[in-house]
């Protein structure tokens, strides 16, 4: 689904956001605009490349993390299908 470079980049974005949340700023309920705008642009491009349609609008950090998890799930599912 993703090239190894793209996959490592979005996983790195998620790791950075989780580290920020763990440090207390932002919280998961914070507006997603508190994140680095470059991270949001990169994520938007990756979502378009993956043809994943988010089921919810991305308004909060929690939504951002949900989308990252959805991308992981899709990647894992495609990996299992190709190995069968």
Secondary structure by P-SEA (a helix, b strand, c coil): cccaaaaaaaaaaaaaaaaaaaacccccccccccccaaaaaaaaaaaaaaccccccccccaaaaaaaaaaaaaaaaaaaaaaac
